[in-house]
C-alpha cells in the first residue's frame, strides 16, 4: 500500500517541521502536494484559463469532499450502532451491514476521486526522478493522460453495469442494486473531470497535446495489433501484465490505473470477454465488507495522534529504557511495535515516533543515517502487527480468518524486533552515557500511568474480536470510541476543528488503496481465466524440495514484489494464486501470510526501489544516501528473522 498519516506533536497541532516532513514524504512517494505548494513537480500556470479551471476544480472538490467526509462518519456510526444493538441490547440491526456495504462503495470511489484530485494515488517515481526536468514534466502529464484513458474506456461499461444491476434488489432494504453500482460511474466521472481540469491548469498546451498523442498512439497501436495478439495465446500475459504494467509503473502512472489499463487491454484485445466484467470484478474487489475496516483504522490512527496517545506511549518507553546503551533505539523499536498495533499505517507510525525520538537520539551522538535506517527497518518489522491494513486485505482476498491473522501476527513481529535489537546492541555496546539522566522509578511510574490508556488500546481491540463483541470490521469503531473518550476525558486533547480534514484524508487514502484492490482483483480474474493460475500452481507444487523450496521461492518473490508493487497490490494480485498452493504443499495459511507480509515489508523498505525507505527518510528529514549503508545490517537481521518465522510454524500458529 504507500500509506499516510499525521505526525505527533507536543500539542494537538502539527509543528511546521513535521508538516514539512510529511510533505517530503508525499514527494518521495510520488504524491505531489495540491497546488504544488512545495515548489516541486510540474507547477500550475497563472493564466486566466488555468485560474478558471482551478476555481472549478475547487468547487467540484468541495462538492465531493463534504459528502465523502460524511460517508466516513456515517459508516462509523452505523457499525458502532450495530455493535451496541447486538452486544448490549441483543437486538441485531438486520439492515446495518447492507447499508454499510452500499455506502462503502460510494466512499471508495469518491475517496479515489479526491485522491486523484490531490495527486495521492500510489505511484513509483524512482525512474521519473532520474530524468531531466523536461522529461519528468512529460511523464507527470503522461500519468494523468493514462489515468484519463482508463476512466474514459471503462465508464461506458460502468454505466451499462449499473443499468443491469437495476434488476437486482437488496434483501434487507429492498433497494435497486444500481444505487450501489452508480458509485463507480460517479467516481470515474469525477476523476475524468479532475484529470481534464488538471491538464488545463498546467497551461502547457504543447506538452499536454504531446502526452495525449502518445497515449492515443499507444492505445491505437495495440488496437491495430489485435488480430495478431489473438494468435499469441498466453504470451499476451507477458505483454500486458508484465510489459504494460511494468512500463506504466516505472513511467510513474499510478499503480491502480496501470493495473486497470493492462486488464482492459488484455480482455478487450485478446479475448471475447465483455468489458462490463472488469467493472463487476472491480466492484467485487472493493465491496468486501471486511475492507471497510481500512478507512476506519486509518481514521483511528489519526485519532491516536491527535489525542496524544502515541506520544504518551513513546514517553513511557523512553523513561524506561533511555538510560541504557542504545536505549532510545530500543525505544524506537518498541514504540513502532506498539503504535503499529493501533494505527495500522506505516507512514502514520513513523511520523508519530520519529519527531519525538530523533532530536534526543542525535544529541546522544547517533548518526542520522543510522536513525533513518532503523526507522525504515522497524516499518518492515511491524507489518504483521494487528490491526494492520495489510492483514485485513490479505484476509479479504484469500479467505483467511482475520481474527486468526490478528492473533498470528504478534509473535513474528516480535521475533524480527529481537533481531533488530541484537544489531542495536552490537552497534551501541560502547556508547558513552555519562551525561544521560536516568529516570527514577517515580518518574517511570508516572509515565506508565499516563500511557496506560494508550498502551491498553491494542489489547482492547484484540479482546473485542476474540470475545465476540465485534467483528474484525466493526472492532475499529470500538477503538475509535475508546480513543475519543480517552482524548476527551483522560488526555484532554481533542481538536474538533481537525475532524473534517481527518475524515477527508481518511477517505482519500482509503480510496487510493481500494481502487488498487479493485483493479488488481480484475487483473487477478483475467489471470485466472487465462489458465495461468493453474499452470503456476502445477509448477510451484512440483518444485523439488516441496514446502521448503516453495517457501524459499515465495520469500524471494515477495521481496521483489514488495519493492516494485508495494504490499497491497502484490497481496491482492498474487495472494489468491499462491495461498491455495501453500495449502496444497502443507503450509498453514496463517504462517504463509506472515512470511509473505514480512518479505514484502523488506522489499517495501529496502533501497533503492522500496518507497517506504524514502518515506522514512522524508519523515526523518535525512538524505536517503546517508541511510543506505547502515540499513544493510538491519535488512540482514530482518531476513534472518523471516527465516526463523518460516522455519518455526508455532511462532505464527501457536496461539490459534
Secondary structure, 3 states (H helix, E strand, C coil): CCCCCCCCCCCCCCCHHHHHHHHHHHHHCCCCCHHHCCCCCCCCCCCHHHHHHHHHHHHHHHHHHHHHHHHHHHHHHHHHHHHHHHHCCCCCCCCHHHHHHHHHHHHHHHHHHHHHHHCCCCCCCCCHHHCCHHHHHHHHHHHHHHHHHHHHHHHHHHHHHHHHHCCCECCCCCCECHHHHHHHHHHHHHHHHHHHHHHHHHCCHHHHHHHHHHHHHHHHHHHHCHHHHCCCCCHHHHHHHHHHHHHHHHCCCCHHHHHHHHHHHHHHHHCCCCCHHHHHHHHHHHCCHHHHHHHHHHHHHHHHHHCCHHHHHHHHHHHHHCCCCCHHHHHHHHHHHHHHHHHCCHHHHHHHHHHHHHHHHHHCCCCHHHHHHHHHHHHHHHHHCCCCHHHHHHHHHHCCCHHHHHHHHHHHHHHHHHHHHHHHHHHCCCCCCCCCCCCCHHHHHHHHHHHHHHHHHHHHHHHHHHCCCCCCCCHHHHHHHHHHHHHHHHCCCCCHHHHHHHHHHHHHHHHHHHHHHHHHHHHHHHHHHCCHHHHHHHHHHCCCCCHHHHHHHHHHHHHHHHHHHHHHHHHHHHHHHHHHHHHHCCCCHHHHHHHHHHHHHHHHHCCCCCHHHHHHHHHHCCCHHHHHHHHHHHHHHHHHHHHHHHHCCHHHHCCC
